[in-house]
Amino acid sequence: MSFVNERKEDGTWQTIDRERNIVLQEVKVGQPQEPIEFNLNINGENVYFDAFKRMKQLESKKYHIEWRVVQIFTQSQFVHNKSRLHALIKEALDAYGSAFSRKHVETLSVNFAQNL
């Protein structure tokens, strides 16, 4: 199984991979010039990260989404395995798309700030 977007009973959304017990949720969505704050819960361990979203409409009327991760906060085991953590963040954001939907997203990229 892989990540899927689902609406929870309380009306909120999450991107979840049940097989690996990983859940991505928005923590805070601010102004357009501010990053979106996310929590990636991996087997009960929280990894918080901030990412900016840039959208570009394509000729197909769908969008290219570019995510730029600018901060990661974690005390988890992944602090020493950045490549694995980056891969999980990329995979979760790819499934998340834009506002928990890939319906209007044709392409998506995830980049990390140099200090991450």
ChimeraX attribute file (.defattr): number of C-alpha atoms within 10 A of each C-alpha:
attribute: neighborCount
match mode: 1-to-1
recipient: residues
	/A:1	8
	/A:2	13
	/A:3	22
	/A:4	16
	/A:5	20
	/A:6	15
	/A:7	11
	/A:8	9
	/A:9	7
	/A:10	6
	/A:11	8
	/A:12	10
	/A:13	17
	/A:14	19
	/A:15	25
	/A:16	23
	/A:17	18
	/A:18	12
	/A:19	9
	/A:20	12
	/A:21	12
	/A:22	20
	/A:23	21
	/A:24	26
	/A:25	19
	/A:26	19
	/A:27	14
	/A:28	13
	/A:29	12
	/A:30	10
	/A:31	8
	/A:32	10
	/A:33	8
	/A:34	13
	/A:35	20
	/A:36	19
	/A:37	19
	/A:38	21
	/A:39	20
	/A:40	25
	/A:41	16
	/A:42	18
	/A:43	10
	/A:44	11
	/A:45	15
	/A:46	18
	/A:47	20
	/A:48	19
	/A:49	20
	/A:50	21
	/A:51	22
	/A:52	17
	/A:53	16
	/A:54	14
	/A:55	14
	/A:56	13
	/A:57	13
	/A:58	12
	/A:59	7
	/A:60	8
	/A:61	11
	/A:62	16
	/A:63	21
	/A:64	18
	/A:65	22
	/A:66	20
	/A:67	24
	/A:68	17
	/A:69	23
	/A:70	16
	/A:71	15
	/A:72	19
	/A:73	12
	/A:74	13
	/A:75	11
	/A:76	13
	/A:77	10
	/A:78	15
	/A:79	14
	/A:80	10
	/A:81	10
	/A:82	12
	/A:83	12
	/A:84	12
	/A:85	18
	/A:86	18
	/A:87	12
	/A:88	15
	/A:89	19
	/A:90	19
	/A:91	14
	/A:92	23
	/A:93	22
	/A:94	23
	/A:95	20
	/A:96	22
	/A:97	24
	/A:98	20
	/A:99	10
	/A:100	20
	/A:101	15
	/A:102	18
	/A:103	10
	/A:104	15
	/A:105	19
	/A:106	15
	/A:107	15
	/A:108	18
	/A:109	14
	/A:110	19
	/A:111	14
	/A:112	15
	/A:113	11
	/A:114	7
	/A:115	6
	/A:116	11
